[in-house]
Amino acid sequence: LELCPPEHPYRGMCLRNLGRNLRKSSVQTAAIRDLEKSVELLRRALKLHPIGHPDRFSSLYESALCLSLRHDQYGEASDLEEAILLGREALELCPSGKPDRGVIL
């Protein structure tokens, strides 16, 4: 992220990729701080991937995964509700026949 300043066109992608990797790390190590940081980074990525942006689907998908995982850890209903909303939006961006549709289902 240090090499990709806030105005850089790939900033959102860098945030999403780091968030995804921290989510994976949290699963491997059970480090809850990695999961919390992942949720934060993915929220920032979503702000940079508004409706119509080509990377919005992957940011929505990763955010939904992280929130679902955090719900599993803490049992917060709001995390699961948000994960469902984001997952539904991701599904809308993925029409039938598109390879990514099976992943989100």
N, CA, C and O atoms as CSV, one atom per row, in Angstrom:
chain,resi,resn,atom,element,x,y,z
A,1,LEU,N,N,0.815,-1.202,0.000
A,1,LEU,CA,C,0.000,0.000,0.000
A,1,LEU,C,C,0.855,1.260,0.000
A,1,LEU,O,O,0.439,2.306,-0.500
A,2,GLU,N,N,2.046,1.152,0.562
A,2,GLU,CA,C,2.922,2.322,0.595
A,2,GLU,C,C,3.297,2.782,-0.807
A,2,GLU,O,O,3.511,3.972,-1.036
A,3,LEU,N,N,3.377,1.842,-1.746
A,3,LEU,CA,C,3.753,2.173,-3.116
A,3,LEU,C,C,2.551,2.539,-3.982
A,3,LEU,O,O,2.701,2.860,-5.161
A,4,CYS,N,N,1.377,2.488,-3.400
A,4,CYS,CA,C,0.141,2.748,-4.139
A,4,CYS,C,C,-0.657,3.819,-3.387
A,4,CYS,O,O,-1.543,3.492,-2.597
A,5,PRO,N,N,-0.344,5.098,-3.632
A,5,PRO,CA,C,-0.991,6.178,-2.874
A,5,PRO,C,C,-2.507,6.221,-3.098
A,5,PRO,O,O,-3.018,5.602,-4.031
A,6,PRO,N,N,-3.215,6.949,-2.245
A,6,PRO,CA,C,-4.680,6.983,-2.308
A,6,PRO,C,C,-5.263,7.313,-3.684
A,6,PRO,O,O,-6.334,6.812,-4.026
A,7,GLU,N,N,-4.598,8.126,-4.464
A,7,GLU,CA,C,-5.146,8.515,-5.770
A,7,GLU,C,C,-4.769,7.548,-6.898
A,7,GLU,O,O,-5.209,7.727,-8.034
A,8,HIS,N,N,-3.972,6.540,-6.602
A,8,HIS,CA,C,-3.529,5.583,-7.623
A,8,HIS,C,C,-4.711,4.734,-8.099
A,8,HIS,O,O,-5.523,4.301,-7.281
A,9,PRO,N,N,-4.819,4.490,-9.414
A,9,PRO,CA,C,-5.961,3.719,-9.928
A,9,PRO,C,C,-6.029,2.273,-9.425
A,9,PRO,O,O,-7.096,1.660,-9.465
A,10,TYR,N,N,-4.921,1.730,-8.959
A,10,TYR,CA,C,-4.916,0.348,-8.462
A,10,TYR,C,C,-5.025,0.251,-6.942
A,10,TYR,O,O,-4.896,-0.834,-6.374
A,11,ARG,N,N,-5.259,1.364,-6.298
A,11,ARG,CA,C,-5.352,1.366,-4.828
A,11,ARG,C,C,-6.447,0.409,-4.328
A,11,ARG,O,O,-6.208,-0.365,-3.401
A,12,GLY,N,N,-7.612,0.454,-4.917
A,12,GLY,CA,C,-8.707,-0.427,-4.507
A,12,GLY,C,C,-8.345,-1.891,-4.659
A,12,GLY,O,O,-8.652,-2.705,-3.788
A,13,MET,N,N,-7.692,-2.230,-5.763
A,13,MET,CA,C,-7.278,-3.611,-5.994
A,13,MET,C,C,-6.254,-4.051,-4.945
A,13,MET,O,O,-6.315,-5.176,-4.448
A,14,CYS,N,N,-5.319,-3.167,-4.613
A,14,CYS,CA,C,-4.319,-3.490,-3.586
A,14,CYS,C,C,-4.983,-3.701,-2.226
A,14,CYS,O,O,-4.631,-4.630,-1.500
A,15,LEU,N,N,-5.932,-2.850,-1.885
A,15,LEU,CA,C,-6.665,-3.001,-0.623
A,15,LEU,C,C,-7.415,-4.328,-0.595
A,15,LEU,O,O,-7.384,-5.046,0.404
A,16,ARG,N,N,-8.092,-4.652,-1.706
A,16,ARG,CA,C,-8.844,-5.903,-1.783
A,16,ARG,C,C,-7.920,-7.116,-1.659
A,16,ARG,O,O,-8.223,-8.053,-0.921
A,17,ASN,N,N,-6.810,-7.101,-2.367
A,17,ASN,CA,C,-5.896,-8.243,-2.324
A,17,ASN,C,C,-5.288,-8.429,-0.939
A,17,ASN,O,O,-5.173,-9.557,-0.461
A,18,LEU,N,N,-4.898,-7.337,-0.294
A,18,LEU,CA,C,-4.355,-7.441,1.059
A,18,LEU,C,C,-5.436,-7.922,2.022
A,18,LEU,O,O,-5.173,-8.754,2.891
A,19,GLY,N,N,-6.642,-7.404,1.870
A,19,GLY,CA,C,-7.755,-7.860,2.710
A,19,GLY,C,C,-8.018,-9.345,2.542
A,19,GLY,O,O,-8.233,-10.056,3.524
A,20,ARG,N,N,-8.003,-9.817,1.300
A,20,ARG,CA,C,-8.215,-11.244,1.030
A,20,ARG,C,C,-7.116,-12.084,1.681
A,20,ARG,O,O,-7.397,-13.115,2.292
A,21,ASN,N,N,-5.877,-11.643,1.548
A,21,ASN,CA,C,-4.770,-12.410,2.121
A,21,ASN,C,C,-4.794,-12.409,3.645
A,21,ASN,O,O,-4.434,-13.407,4.269
A,22,LEU,N,N,-5.208,-11.313,4.243
A,22,LEU,CA,C,-5.343,-11.290,5.703
A,22,LEU,C,C,-6.475,-12.209,6.162
A,22,LEU,O,O,-6.380,-12.839,7.215
A,23,ARG,N,N,-7.547,-12.284,5.367
A,23,ARG,CA,C,-8.625,-13.232,5.690
A,23,ARG,C,C,-8.088,-14.652,5.673
A,23,ARG,O,O,-8.351,-15.431,6.588
A,24,LYS,N,N,-7.341,-14.987,4.642
A,24,LYS,CA,C,-6.761,-16.330,4.544
A,24,LYS,C,C,-5.822,-16.601,5.714
A,24,LYS,O,O,-5.819,-17.699,6.271
A,25,SER,N,N,-5.031,-15.610,6.083
A,25,SER,CA,C,-4.123,-15.748,7.222
A,25,SER,C,C,-4.896,-15.978,8.510
A,25,SER,O,O,-4.498,-16.793,9.341
A,26,SER,N,N,-5.998,-15.261,8.676
A,26,SER,CA,C,-6.782,-15.408,9.909
A,26,SER,C,C,-7.367,-16.810,10.028
A,26,SER,O,O,-7.517,-17.331,11.133
A,27,VAL,N,N,-7.695,-17.419,8.899
A,27,VAL,CA,C,-8.217,-18.787,8.915
A,27,VAL,C,C,-7.113,-19.759,9.319
A,27,VAL,O,O,-7.350,-20.691,10.088
A,28,GLN,N,N,-5.916,-19.540,8.803
A,28,GLN,CA,C,-4.785,-20.430,9.086
A,28,GLN,C,C,-4.291,-20.305,10.528
A,28,GLN,O,O,-3.961,-21.303,11.170
A,29,THR,N,N,-4.245,-19.066,11.027
A,29,THR,CA,C,-3.606,-18.812,12.324
A,29,THR,C,C,-4.583,-18.507,13.450
A,29,THR,O,O,-4.180,-18.426,14.610
A,30,ALA,N,N,-5.856,-18.336,13.127
A,30,ALA,CA,C,-6.885,-17.941,14.097
A,30,ALA,C,C,-6.584,-16.567,14.705
A,30,ALA,O,O,-7.000,-16.274,15.826
A,31,ALA,N,N,-5.857,-15.725,13.954
A,31,ALA,CA,C,-5.531,-14.372,14.415
A,31,ALA,C,C,-6.708,-13.449,14.106
A,31,ALA,O,O,-6.913,-13.045,12.961
A,32,ILE,N,N,-7.463,-13.131,15.125
A,32,ILE,CA,C,-8.665,-12.319,14.938
A,32,ILE,C,C,-8.312,-10.907,14.469
A,32,ILE,O,O,-9.105,-10.277,13.770
A,33,ARG,N,N,-7.141,-10.404,14.841
A,33,ARG,CA,C,-6.757,-9.055,14.405
A,33,ARG,C,C,-6.566,-9.007,12.884
A,33,ARG,O,O,-6.815,-7.976,12.259
A,34,ASP,N,N,-6.120,-10.130,12.288
A,34,ASP,CA,C,-6.015,-10.179,10.828
A,34,ASP,C,C,-7.398,-10.112,10.192
A,34,ASP,O,O,-7.579,-9.457,9.166
A,35,LEU,N,N,-8.353,-10.775,10.785
A,35,LEU,CA,C,-9.720,-10.743,10.263
A,35,LEU,C,C,-10.311,-9.342,10.389
A,35,LEU,O,O,-10.969,-8.860,9.467
A,36,GLU,N,N,-10.081,-8.692,11.518
A,36,GLU,CA,C,-10.587,-7.326,11.713
A,36,GLU,C,C,-9.971,-6.370,10.696
A,36,GLU,O,O,-10.669,-5.534,10.122
A,37,LYS,N,N,-8.668,-6.494,10.476
A,37,LYS,CA,C,-7.985,-5.638,9.503
A,37,LYS,C,C,-8.500,-5.931,8.096
A,37,LYS,O,O,-8.644,-5.020,7.281
A,38,SER,N,N,-8.772,-7.192,7.818
A,38,SER,CA,C,-9.312,-7.585,6.523
A,38,SER,C,C,-10.654,-6.903,6.254
A,38,SER,O,O,-10.870,-6.363,5.169
A,39,VAL,N,N,-11.545,-6.926,7.229
A,39,VAL,CA,C,-12.853,-6.269,7.080
A,39,VAL,C,C,-12.657,-4.780,6.798
A,39,VAL,O,O,-13.313,-4.218,5.922
A,40,GLU,N,N,-11.758,-4.149,7.540
A,40,GLU,CA,C,-11.493,-2.715,7.354
A,40,GLU,C,C,-10.975,-2.423,5.940
A,40,GLU,O,O,-11.465,-1.511,5.274
A,41,LEU,N,N,-9.990,-3.196,5.488
A,41,LEU,CA,C,-9.405,-2.968,4.166
A,41,LEU,C,C,-10.421,-3.203,3.051
A,41,LEU,O,O,-10.456,-2.463,2.068
A,42,LEU,N,N,-11.234,-4.224,3.209
A,42,LEU,CA,C,-12.224,-4.518,2.174
A,42,LEU,C,C,-13.324,-3.462,2.130
A,42,LEU,O,O,-13.870,-3.193,1.059
A,43,ARG,N,N,-13.653,-2.873,3.241
A,43,ARG,CA,C,-14.624,-1.760,3.238
A,43,ARG,C,C,-14.047,-0.565,2.483
A,43,ARG,O,O,-14.750,0.116,1.736
A,44,ARG,N,N,-12.763,-0.326,2.694
A,44,ARG,CA,C,-12.100,0.766,1.968
A,44,ARG,C,C,-12.050,0.464,0.474
A,44,ARG,O,O,-12.244,1.359,-0.349
A,45,ALA,N,N,-11.790,-0.794,0.123
A,45,ALA,CA,C,-11.753,-1.185,-1.293
A,45,ALA,C,C,-13.120,-0.980,-1.936
A,45,ALA,O,O,-13.210,-0.501,-3.066
A,46,LEU,N,N,-14.181,-1.339,-1.224
A,46,LEU,CA,C,-15.534,-1.170,-1.777
A,46,LEU,C,C,-15.842,0.294,-2.076
A,46,LEU,O,O,-16.526,0.596,-3.054
A,47,LYS,N,N,-15.348,1.196,-1.249
A,47,LYS,CA,C,-15.566,2.624,-1.500
A,47,LYS,C,C,-14.895,3.058,-2.799
A,47,LYS,O,O,-15.371,3.966,-3.481
A,48,LEU,N,N,-13.783,2.400,-3.136
A,48,LEU,CA,C,-13.064,2.725,-4.368
A,48,LEU,C,C,-13.588,1.939,-5.571
A,48,LEU,O,O,-13.170,2.180,-6.703
A,49,HIS,N,N,-14.493,1.007,-5.325
A,49,HIS,CA,C,-15.105,0.203,-6.386
A,49,HIS,C,C,-16.620,0.416,-6.361
A,49,HIS,O,O,-17.369,-0.486,-5.986
A,50,PRO,N,N,-17.070,1.613,-6.763
A,50,PRO,CA,C,-18.507,1.912,-6.726
A,50,PRO,C,C,-19.274,1.106,-7.776
A,50,PRO,O,O,-18.682,0.387,-8.582
A,51,ILE,N,N,-20.577,1.237,-7.751
A,51,ILE,CA,C,-21.426,0.556,-8.738
A,51,ILE,C,C,-20.925,0.903,-10.136
A,51,ILE,O,O,-20.698,2.068,-10.461
A,52,GLY,N,N,-20.760,-0.127,-10.947
A,52,GLY,CA,C,-20.269,0.048,-12.307
A,52,GLY,C,C,-18.781,-0.216,-12.469
A,52,GLY,O,O,-18.304,-0.393,-13.590
A,53,HIS,N,N,-18.041,-0.244,-11.366
A,53,HIS,CA,C,-16.599,-0.512,-11.439
A,53,HIS,C,C,-16.380,-1.994,-11.726
A,53,HIS,O,O,-17.066,-2.838,-11.149
A,54,PRO,N,N,-15.428,-2.331,-12.617
A,54,PRO,CA,C,-15.217,-3.738,-12.968
A,54,PRO,C,C,-14.744,-4.627,-11.815
A,54,PRO,O,O,-14.911,-5.846,-11.875
A,55,ASP,N,N,-14.163,-4.044,-10.774
A,55,ASP,CA,C,-13.685,-4.834,-9.632
A,55,ASP,C,C,-14.695,-4.909,-8.491
A,55,ASP,O,O,-14.398,-5.479,-7.441
A,56,ARG,N,N,-15.865,-4.348,-8.680
A,56,ARG,CA,C,-16.846,-4.339,-7.589
A,56,ARG,C,C,-17.255,-5.754,-7.171
A,56,ARG,O,O,-17.378,-6.031,-5.978
A,57,PHE,N,N,-17.463,-6.643,-8.131
A,57,PHE,CA,C,-17.872,-8.009,-7.800
A,57,PHE,C,C,-16.898,-8.654,-6.817
A,57,PHE,O,O,-17.317,-9.179,-5.786
A,58,SER,N,N,-15.603,-8.620,-7.127
A,58,SER,CA,C,-14.638,-9.309,-6.267
A,58,SER,C,C,-14.531,-8.654,-4.894
A,58,SER,O,O,-14.315,-9.345,-3.898
A,59,SER,N,N,-14.677,-7.342,-4.828
A,59,SER,CA,C,-14.649,-6.670,-3.524
A,59,SER,C,C,-15.887,-7.020,-2.704
A,59,SER,O,O,-15.797,-7.215,-1.492
A,60,LEU,N,N,-17.032,-7.100,-3.357
A,60,LEU,CA,C,-18.257,-7.519,-2.664
A,60,LEU,C,C,-18.122,-8.947,-2.149
A,60,LEU,O,O,-18.445,-9.237,-0.997
A,61,TYR,N,N,-17.647,-9.824,-3.006
A,61,TYR,CA,C,-17.499,-11.240,-2.656
A,61,TYR,C,C,-16.555,-11.419,-1.466
A,61,TYR,O,O,-16.884,-12.122,-0.510
A,62,GLU,N,N,-15.386,-10.785,-1.525
A,62,GLU,CA,C,-14.417,-10.906,-0.430
A,62,GLU,C,C,-14.965,-10.310,0.861
A,62,GLU,O,O,-14.764,-10.868,1.940
A,63,SER,N,N,-15.653,-9.184,0.753
A,63,SER,CA,C,-16.240,-8.555,1.941
A,63,SER,C,C,-17.280,-9.461,2.578
A,63,SER,O,O,-17.326,-9.597,3.801
A,64,ALA,N,N,-18.111,-10.079,1.757
A,64,ALA,CA,C,-19.128,-11.000,2.275
A,64,ALA,C,C,-18.478,-12.182,2.984
A,64,ALA,O,O,-18.937,-12.596,4.049
A,65,LEU,N,N,-17.420,-12.723,2.402
A,65,LEU,CA,C,-16.710,-13.837,3.042
A,65,LEU,C,C,-16.165,-13.439,4.412
A,65,LEU,O,O,-16.325,-14.170,5.389
A,66,CYS,N,N,-15.524,-12.281,4.473
A,66,CYS,CA,C,-14.930,-11.827,5.740
A,66,CYS,C,C,-15.984,-11.594,6.810
A,66,CYS,O,O,-15.805,-11.990,7.962
A,67,LEU,N,N,-17.065,-10.961,6.437
A,67,LEU,CA,C,-18.117,-10.690,7.414
A,67,LEU,C,C,-18.778,-11.978,7.890
A,67,LEU,O,O,-19.134,-12.098,9.062
A,68,SER,N,N,-18.941,-12.925,6.998
A,68,SER,CA,C,-19.495,-14.221,7.384
A,68,SER,C,C,-18.560,-14.937,8.357
A,68,SER,O,O,-19.004,-15.524,9.344
A,69,LEU,N,N,-17.278,-14.879,8.068
A,69,LEU,CA,C,-16.283,-15.487,8.951
A,69,LEU,C,C,-16.276,-14.795,10.320
A,69,LEU,O,O,-16.182,-15.452,11.356
A,70,ARG,N,N,-16.376,-13.460,10.308
A,70,ARG,CA,C,-16.406,-12.733,11.583
A,70,ARG,C,C,-17.675,-13.072,12.361
A,70,ARG,O,O,-17.644,-13.171,13.588
A,71,HIS,N,N,-18.788,-13.250,11.655
A,71,HIS,CA,C,-20.013,-13.689,12.322
A,71,HIS,C,C,-19.793,-15.038,12.997
A,71,HIS,O,O,-20.235,-15.253,14.125
A,72,ASP,N,N,-19.108,-15.944,12.304
A,72,ASP,CA,C,-18.820,-17.259,12.887
A,72,ASP,C,C,-17.987,-17.140,14.162
A,72,ASP,O,O,-18.142,-17.942,15.083
A,73,GLN,N,N,-17.104,-16.139,14.216
A,73,GLN,CA,C,-16.240,-15.946,15.379
A,73,GLN,C,C,-16.977,-15.300,16.551
A,73,GLN,O,O,-16.844,-15.741,17.692
A,74,TYR,N,N,-17.756,-14.250,16.264
A,74,TYR,CA,C,-18.368,-13.443,17.320
A,74,TYR,C,C,-19.870,-13.651,17.494
A,74,TYR,O,O,-20.422,-13.355,18.553
A,75,GLY,N,N,-20.525,-14.158,16.459
A,75,GLY,CA,C,-21.968,-14.354,16.538
A,75,GLY,C,C,-22.786,-13.091,16.367
A,75,GLY,O,O,-23.958,-13.061,16.741
A,76,GLU,N,N,-22.187,-12.039,15.805
A,76,GLU,CA,C,-22.909,-10.779,15.603
A,76,GLU,C,C,-23.860,-10.905,14.414
A,76,GLU,O,O,-23.428,-11.138,13.286
A,77,ALA,N,N,-25.140,-10.750,14.674
A,77,ALA,CA,C,-26.141,-10.854,13.611
A,77,ALA,C,C,-25.918,-9.806,12.527
A,77,ALA,O,O,-26.167,-10.075,11.352
A,78,SER,N,N,-25.453,-8.618,12.903
A,78,SER,CA,C,-25.256,-7.547,11.912
A,78,SER,C,C,-24.195,-7.925,10.879
A,78,SER,O,O,-24.299,-7.536,9.716
A,79,ASP,N,N,-23.178,-8.676,11.294
A,79,ASP,CA,C,-22.164,-9.130,10.334
A,79,ASP,C,C,-22.781,-10.071,9.308
A,79,ASP,O,O,-22.502,-9.962,8.114
A,80,LEU,N,N,-23.608,-10.983,9.763
A,80,LEU,CA,C,-24.248,-11.927,8.850
A,80,LEU,C,C,-25.234,-11.208,7.925
A,80,LEU,O,O,-25.309,-11.518,6.736
A,81,GLU,N,N,-25.985,-10.257,8.465
A,81,GLU,CA,C,-26.933,-9.492,7.649
A,81,GLU,C,C,-26.211,-8.724,6.547
A,81,GLU,O,O,-26.650,-8.709,5.397
A,82,GLU,N,N,-25.096,-8.086,6.910
A,82,GLU,CA,C,-24.322,-7.339,5.916
A,82,GLU,C,C,-23.703,-8.287,4.891
A,82,GLU,O,O,-23.671,-7.975,3.701
A,83,ALA,N,N,-23.214,-9.438,5.343
A,83,ALA,CA,C,-22.638,-10.427,4.425
A,83,ALA,C,C,-23.680,-10.883,3.405
A,83,ALA,O,O,-23.368,-11.047,2.226
A,84,ILE,N,N,-24.903,-11.086,3.856
A,84,ILE,CA,C,-25.983,-11.506,2.952
A,84,ILE,C,C,-26.284,-10.412,1.929
A,84,ILE,O,O,-26.444,-10.700,0.743
A,85,LEU,N,N,-26.361,-9.167,2.379
A,85,LEU,CA,C,-26.627,-8.054,1.457
A,85,LEU,C,C,-25.533,-7.934,0.402
A,85,LEU,O,O,-25.818,-7.777,-0.786
A,86,LEU,N,N,-24.279,-8.009,0.845
A,86,LEU,CA,C,-23.165,-7.895,-0.092
A,86,LEU,C,C,-23.128,-9.083,-1.045
A,86,LEU,O,O,-22.845,-8.924,-2.233
A,87,GLY,N,N,-23.411,-10.263,-0.528
A,87,GLY,CA,C,-23.445,-11.452,-1.370
A,87,GLY,C,C,-24.531,-11.375,-2.425
A,87,GLY,O,O,-24.326,-11.787,-3.567
A,88,ARG,N,N,-25.682,-10.849,-2.047
A,88,ARG,CA,C,-26.776,-10.684,-3.019
A,88,ARG,C,C,-26.397,-9.694,-4.113
A,88,ARG,O,O,-26.684,-9.909,-5.290
A,89,GLU,N,N,-25.751,-8.610,-3.705
A,89,GLU,CA,C,-25.321,-7.630,-4.712
A,89,GLU,C,C,-24.287,-8.256,-5.647
A,89,GLU,O,O,-24.333,-8.039,-6.858
A,90,ALA,N,N,-23.360,-9.027,-5.091
A,90,ALA,CA,C,-22.360,-9.706,-5.929
A,90,ALA,C,C,-23.043,-10.661,-6.902
A,90,ALA,O,O,-22.656,-10.745,-8.067
A,91,LEU,N,N,-24.044,-11.371,-6.434
A,91,LEU,CA,C,-24.771,-12.314,-7.283
A,91,LEU,C,C,-25.471,-11.596,-8.442
A,91,LEU,O,O,-25.526,-12.111,-9.558
A,92,GLU,N,N,-26.002,-10.406,-8.164
A,92,GLU,CA,C,-26.651,-9.618,-9.218
A,92,GLU,C,C,-25.666,-9.214,-10.312
A,92,GLU,O,O,-26.047,-9.052,-11.472
A,93,LEU,N,N,-24.400,-9.052,-9.935
A,93,LEU,CA,C,-23.374,-8.663,-10.908
A,93,LEU,C,C,-22.856,-9.847,-11.715
A,93,LEU,O,O,-22.039,-9.681,-12.621
A,94,CYS,N,N,-23.327,-11.023,-11.385
A,94,CYS,CA,C,-22.812,-12.254,-11.972
A,94,CYS,C,C,-23.949,-13.031,-12.636
A,94,CYS,O,O,-24.530,-13.920,-12.013
A,95,PRO,N,N,-24.273,-12.710,-13.884
A,95,PRO,CA,C,-25.404,-13.368,-14.536
A,95,PRO,C,C,-25.168,-14.856,-14.777
A,95,PRO,O,O,-24.035,-15.335,-14.737
A,96,SER,N,N,-26.246,-15.568,-15.026
A,96,SER,CA,C,-26.167,-17.001,-15.331
A,96,SER,C,C,-25.196,-17.225,-16.483
A,96,SER,O,O,-25.157,-16.453,-17.442
A,97,GLY,N,N,-24.417,-18.289,-16.373
A,97,GLY,CA,C,-23.452,-18.618,-17.405
A,97,GLY,C,C,-22.074,-18.041,-17.167
A,97,GLY,O,O,-21.110,-18.475,-17.796
A,98,LYS,N,N,-21.958,-17.070,-16.273
A,98,LYS,CA,C,-20.657,-16.489,-15.963
A,98,LYS,C,C,-19.939,-17.417,-14.990
A,98,LYS,O,O,-20.552,-17.878,-14.028
A,99,PRO,N,N,-18.646,-17.709,-15.214
A,99,PRO,CA,C,-17.930,-18.678,-14.377
A,99,PRO,C,C,-17.921,-18.345,-12.877
A,99,PRO,O,O,-17.941,-19.257,-12.051
A,100,ASP,N,N,-17.891,-17.074,-12.520
A,100,ASP,CA,C,-17.826,-16.686,-11.104
A,100,ASP,C,C,-19.140,-16.923,-10.363
A,100,ASP,O,O,-19.161,-16.902,-9.132
A,101,ARG,N,N,-20.215,-17.145,-11.076
A,101,ARG,CA,C,-21.522,-17.304,-10.429
A,101,ARG,C,C,-21.538,-18.487,-9.458
A,101,ARG,O,O,-22.114,-18.384,-8.374
A,102,GLY,N,N,-20.927,-19.584,-9.826
A,102,GLY,CA,C,-20.874,-20.756,-8.951
A,102,GLY,C,C,-20.144,-20.480,-7.657
A,102,GLY,O,O,-20.487,-21.052,-6.622
A,103,VAL,N,N,-19.148,-19.618,-7.690
A,103,VAL,CA,C,-18.372,-19.282,-6.492
A,103,VAL,C,C,-19.243,-18.566,-5.476
A,103,VAL,O,O,-19.205,-18.879,-4.286
A,104,ILE,N,N,-20.027,-17.604,-5.944
A,104,ILE,CA,C,-20.832,-16.802,-5.021
A,104,ILE,C,C,-22.040,-17.569,-4.514
A,104,ILE,O,O,-22.519,-17.305,-3.410
A,105,LEU,N,N,-22.544,-18.518,-5.303
A,105,LEU,CA,C,-23.685,-19.300,-4.846
A,105,LEU,C,C,-23.263,-20.184,-3.697
A,105,LEU,O,O,-24.081,-20.930,-3.160
